[in-house]
Amino acid sequence: MSNQPTIYRYPSLAKVATRLRDDLNSRDYILLFAHNGTGKTRLSMEFKDRSKKRRRDPVTDTLYFNAFTEDLFHWNNDLEADRDRFLIINHQSQFTAGIPGLALEDRIFAFLERYADFNFRIDATGEVWKVVFYKGTRDNIKVSRGEENIFKWCLFMAIAQLAIDDEEGTGPYNWVKNIYIDDPISSLDDNNAIGVASDLAKLIKKNPGKVKVVISTHHALFYNVMYNELRQQGRASYFLHKKDDKYLLQSTEDTPFFHHVALVSEMKAAADSGNIKTYHFNVLRSILEKTSAYFGFDDFSACLQGVEDEVLFSRALNLLSHGRYSIYQPVEMNDDNKDLFRNILYAFLGKYEFRFPQIFADQPQTAQ
């Protein structure tokens, strides 16, 4: 009997969202790893909308953090006087509706001080709700995009904390039955990524079962920290990817999870099929850099030492991986570069024997 995990195939993200909600009937947490472009943000919205469609109620049961959450804020830059700068909060959202009267500043700052050195004031009393930032004696400052994202995340954490701590179910966020978080750390370095993951795990483990949690990410370090933090906490974990217009869910519970192996598998599938895009050179270089770092090499080219045409391959990969190629607007390679990509990849795989059958390979799949 094969001990390889089953892959479940779904025709739409709506069906994946239904599966996740079904899982939460017996689990408290779900972790999803998926590369950018897979549809993680759309999945979070499908998950949110499932409750509306089931109950035919315009109010959701899900507090979510994703790209749409970040869009609830925009800047007033005071271009004329260049003095009165503040971040405007959209107060039409269910997410922000509970802010007035809650004195959230202390809760937010308890998270914020771990990642940043600026402070803030929230004014949610008038027609325009705003956040003013300051640092030392400098007031009304414009924080960087990364600092802005950190603030939004800490505001979300403060609201999530209110929902999780609301034992009596009488607070402004008593409607929250689920929390869905999609990629909270797009602008963080690895040190802060670990801190965010640890803080999040501590928060959601505070009252298990009170609120169910789904977390999706493309950030492997963040995923692995959450995976280990919730190991004993009744969580499910999956790798989500898309193939032939189907969405595939594969459990990572019984097999080691290594995101670079998933990438290698995807590169090999692209090379074998001939469906090779220009951005694949960027991905291939990233794989070689991670492999070289693992072995303690100073440069990715060390991974090609000893293979035929190693100098050509190293130069070509160095040159062709510097293009600003997007996974969202993929451009197919010309035939010569396709051959070059295959030759480099196959030479690399000939030197380092990755085992695909156990991880992300084509296995018997269960249709849903």
C-alpha positions in Angstrom: 0.0 0.0 0.0 1.3 3.5 -0.9 1.9 5.8 2.0 2.0 8.9 -0.2 -0.5 11.5 0.7 -3.6 12.1 -1.3 -3.9 15.2 -3.4 -7.4 16.7 -3.6 -8.5 18.5 -6.8 -11.1 21.3 -6.8 -12.5 23.1 -9.9 -12.7 26.5 -8.1 -11.5 28.5 -5.2 -15.1 28.5 -3.9 -14.8 24.7 -3.5 -11.5 25.0 -1.7 -13.0 27.5 0.7 -15.8 25.1 1.4 -13.3 22.4 2.2 -11.4 24.7 4.6 -14.6 25.5 6.4 -15.4 21.8 6.7 -12.0 21.2 8.1 -12.5 23.8 10.8 -15.4 21.8 12.2 -12.8 19.5 13.7 -9.7 21.7 13.7 -8.8 25.0 15.3 -6.2 26.1 12.8 -5.3 25.7 9.1 -2.0 26.6 7.5 -1.7 27.0 3.7 1.5 27.5 1.8 1.1 28.7 -1.8 3.2 30.7 -4.2 2.3 34.1 -5.3 -0.2 34.1 -8.2 -2.0 31.0 -6.9 -5.1 32.9 -5.7 -4.5 33.2 -2.0 -6.2 36.6 -1.6 -9.2 35.5 -3.7 -9.4 32.3 -1.6 -9.6 34.4 1.6 -12.5 36.4 0.1 -14.3 33.2 -1.0 -13.9 31.9 2.5 -15.4 35.1 4.0 -18.3 35.0 1.5 -19.2 31.3 2.3 -20.8 32.4 5.5 -22.9 35.0 3.8 -24.1 32.5 1.2 -24.9 29.8 3.7 -26.8 32.1 6.1 -28.1 34.5 3.4 -26.8 37.3 5.7 -24.9 40.3 4.5 -22.7 40.2 7.6 -19.7 37.8 7.5 -18.4 35.7 10.4 -14.8 36.2 9.3 -12.2 38.9 10.3 -9.7 38.9 7.6 -6.3 40.4 6.8 -5.3 40.6 3.2 -4.6 43.1 0.4 -8.2 44.4 0.7 -7.6 45.2 4.4 -4.5 47.3 3.5 -6.7 49.2 1.0 -8.9 50.5 3.9 -6.1 53.1 4.5 -4.9 55.9 2.3 -2.7 59.0 2.8 -3.6 62.7 3.0 -0.1 64.1 2.1 -1.0 67.8 2.4 0.7 68.6 -0.9 0.1 72.4 -0.5 1.5 73.1 3.0 3.5 69.8 3.3 2.8 69.8 7.0 -0.5 68.1 8.0 0.1 64.5 6.9 -2.1 61.7 8.2 -3.3 58.2 7.2 -7.1 58.1 6.6 -9.1 55.1 7.8 -12.1 53.9 5.8 -14.8 53.8 8.5 -17.4 52.1 6.3 -15.8 48.7 6.8 -17.0 46.1 9.3 -13.3 45.7 10.2 -12.9 49.3 11.4 -16.4 49.9 12.7 -15.6 48.9 16.2 -12.6 51.3 16.6 -14.4 54.4 18.2 -14.4 54.3 22.0 -12.1 51.2 22.3 -8.9 53.0 23.2 -7.0 50.7 20.9 -3.7 52.7 21.0 -2.3 50.8 24.0 -3.1 47.4 22.4 -1.6 48.4 19.1 1.5 49.9 20.6 2.1 46.7 22.6 2.7 45.0 19.3 4.1 47.9 17.3 7.0 48.6 19.7 8.5 45.2 18.9 8.9 46.1 15.3 9.2 49.9 14.9 10.4 53.0 16.6 7.6 55.5 15.8 4.4 56.3 17.6 0.9 57.3 16.6 -2.4 58.8 17.5 -5.8 57.7 16.3 -8.7 60.2 15.9 -12.0 58.4 15.1 -14.3 61.2 16.3 -15.2 63.1 13.2 -16.2 62.5 9.6 -12.6 61.7 8.7 -10.9 59.0 10.9 -7.2 59.4 10.8 -3.9 58.2 12.2 -1.1 60.7 12.9 2.4 59.4 13.2 5.3 61.0 15.1 8.8 60.1 16.2 10.5 62.0 19.0 9.8 65.7 18.6 8.8 65.3 14.9 5.0 65.3 14.4 2.8 64.5 11.4 5.5 62.5 9.8 5.0 60.3 6.7 6.2 56.8 7.7 7.7 54.4 5.1 5.6 51.9 3.2 7.1 49.1 5.3 6.3 51.0 8.5 2.8 51.7 7.3 2.3 48.0 6.7 3.6 47.2 10.1 1.1 49.6 11.7 -1.8 48.1 9.8 -0.8 44.6 10.9 -0.5 45.7 14.5 -4.0 47.3 14.3 -5.3 44.0 13.0 -3.6 42.1 15.8 -5.2 44.4 18.4 -8.7 43.9 16.9 -8.1 40.1 16.7 -7.0 40.2 20.3 -10.3 41.8 21.2 -12.3 39.2 19.4 -10.3 36.3 21.0 -10.5 37.8 24.5 -14.3 38.4 24.3 -15.4 35.5 26.4 -18.9 36.8 27.0 -19.5 37.6 23.3 -20.7 41.2 24.1 -18.0 43.2 22.5 -18.0 45.0 19.1 -16.3 42.1 17.4 -18.6 39.4 18.8 -19.4 38.5 15.2 -16.0 37.0 14.6 -16.1 33.3 14.4 -13.1 32.9 12.1 -9.9 34.8 11.4 -8.3 34.5 7.9 -4.8 35.9 7.5 -3.2 36.1 4.1 0.5 37.0 3.9 0.9 39.5 6.8 4.7 39.9 6.3 5.3 40.9 2.7 7.6 43.8 3.7 9.4 42.2 6.7 12.9 40.8 6.9 13.5 37.3 8.3 14.0 38.5 11.9 10.7 40.3 12.0 9.0 37.5 10.1 9.9 35.2 13.0 8.8 37.7 15.5 5.4 38.2 13.8 4.9 34.5 13.5 5.7 34.0 17.2 3.4 36.8 18.3 0.6 35.6 16.1 0.9 32.0 17.4 0.9 33.2 21.0 -2.2 35.3 20.4 -4.3 32.6 18.6 -3.3 29.9 21.1 -4.5 32.0 24.0 -8.1 30.8 23.8 -8.2 27.7 21.5 -11.5 27.1 19.8 -12.9 30.5 20.6 -12.1 31.7 17.1 -11.0 29.4 14.3 -7.9 30.6 12.2 -6.8 30.1 8.6 -3.3 31.4 7.6 -2.0 31.4 4.0 1.4 32.6 3.0 4.1 32.3 0.3 6.8 33.1 2.9 8.5 29.7 3.7 10.2 30.9 6.9 6.9 32.3 8.3 5.1 29.1 7.3 7.6 26.9 9.0 7.6 28.9 12.2 3.8 28.8 12.4 3.9 25.1 11.5 6.1 24.3 14.5 4.3 26.7 16.9 1.0 25.0 16.2 2.3 21.5 15.9 0.5 20.3 19.0 -2.5 22.6 18.6 -4.9 20.6 16.3 -3.9 22.3 13.1 -4.2 21.1 9.5 -1.5 22.1 7.0 -1.6 22.1 3.2 0.4 23.0 0.1 -2.0 24.8 -2.4 -1.1 25.0 -6.0 -2.8 25.2 -9.4 -2.5 22.8 -12.3 -4.5 22.5 -15.5 -7.1 24.9 -14.2 -7.6 22.8 -11.0 -6.7 23.8 -7.5 -4.8 21.1 -5.7 -4.6 20.7 -1.9 -1.9 18.4 -0.5 -1.4 17.8 3.2 2.1 18.5 4.5 1.4 16.7 7.8 3.0 13.4 6.9 5.8 14.6 4.6 8.6 17.0 5.2 7.8 20.5 3.9 10.5 22.2 2.0 9.4 25.1 -0.2 12.5 24.9 -2.4 11.7 21.3 -3.3 8.2 22.5 -4.4 9.9 25.1 -6.6 12.3 22.5 -8.1 9.4 20.3 -8.8 7.6 23.1 -10.6 10.6 24.0 -12.6 11.1 20.4 -13.7 7.4 20.2 -14.7 7.8 23.4 -16.7 11.0 22.2 -18.4 9.5 18.8 -19.3 6.3 20.3 -20.7 8.0 23.1 -22.6 5.8 25.7 -20.9 8.8 27.8 -19.7 8.4 31.5 -19.0 11.0 34.2 -18.7 10.6 34.5 -14.9 11.6 30.8 -14.5 15.3 31.9 -14.8 14.7 34.1 -11.7 13.2 31.2 -9.8 16.0 28.8 -10.9 18.7 31.2 -9.6 16.8 31.5 -6.3 16.9 27.7 -6.0 20.6 27.6 -6.6 21.3 30.4 -4.2 19.3 28.6 -1.4 21.2 25.3 -2.2 24.6 27.1 -2.2 23.8 28.8 1.1 22.8 25.4 2.6 26.2 23.9 1.7 28.1 27.0 2.8 29.2 28.2 -0.7 29.8 31.9 -1.4 28.1 31.9 -4.8 25.3 30.0 -6.5 27.7 29.1 -9.3 29.3 26.6 -6.9 26.2 24.4 -7.4 27.3 24.0 -11.1 30.9 23.2 -10.5 32.0 20.0 -12.2 29.1 19.9 -14.7 29.7 20.3 -18.4 29.6 23.9 -19.6 29.6 25.2 -16.0 31.1 28.6 -17.0 28.5 29.1 -19.7 25.7 28.1 -17.4 26.8 30.3 -14.6 27.2 33.4 -16.9 23.9 32.7 -18.6 22.0 32.3 -15.4 23.5 35.4 -13.9 22.5 37.4 -17.0 19.1 36.0 -17.6 17.9 36.1 -14.0 18.3 39.9 -13.8 15.2 40.7 -15.8 12.2 42.2 -14.1 9.9 39.4 -15.0 6.5 39.1 -13.4 4.6 35.9 -12.6 1.4 37.8 -13.1 2.2 38.7 -16.8 4.3 35.7 -17.9 6.2 35.9 -21.1 7.2 32.7 -22.9 10.9 32.2 -23.5 12.3 31.8 -27.0 13.4 28.3 -28.0 17.1 28.9 -27.6 16.6 30.1 -24.0 14.3 27.2 -23.3 17.0 24.8 -24.3 19.5 26.7 -22.1 17.1 26.6 -19.2 16.6 22.9 -19.5 20.3 22.2 -19.8 21.1 24.2 -16.6 18.2 22.7 -14.6 18.9 19.1 -15.7 22.6 19.6 -14.9 21.7 20.9 -11.5 19.3 18.0 -10.9 22.0 15.5 -12.1 24.3 16.8 -9.4 21.8 17.1 -6.5 19.2 14.2 -6.4 15.9 15.6 -5.2 13.3 13.1 -4.3 10.1 14.3 -6.0 7.8 11.3 -5.5 7.1 12.1 -1.9 6.7 15.8 -2.2 4.4 17.6 -4.7 4.9 15.0 -7.5 2.0 13.8 -9.7 0.3 11.2 -7.5 -3.2 9.7 -7.5 -5.6 12.5 -7.0 -9.0 12.5 -5.5 -11.5 14.6 -7.4 -13.9 16.8 -5.4 
